[in-house]
Amino acid sequence: MRLLAILFGIEILFIDYHTQTYKYWFNNKLY
């Protein structure tokens, strides 16, 4: 159960990282 929670937390951090990267890329494409 603890391992599942750790994996879930890593997945959320991974998704958040990609969201920030996509926003950065999208903003660069706009300008």
N, C-alpha and C positions, 0 to 999 in steps of 0.2 A: 504494500500500500504506500509506503514511504517512497519507494523507487518510482512508482507511478506519479506521485506528486512532484518528484524531482524532474522527471521527464516532461511533465505537463508545464512546469515552470520554465524549463529550457525552451520548450516549443513556443511559449508566449514571448520570451525574450527574442527568439529567432524571428518570429513574425514581426515584432516591434522593430527589430533592426532592419528588416527588409522594407517595412513601411517607411522608415526614415530615409532609406536609400532611394526608394522610389520617389518620394517627395523631392529629394535633392535633385535627382535626375530630371524629374518633371519640371522643376523650377528652372533648371539650366536650359531645357528645351524651349521654355517660354521666352527667354530673353535673347 
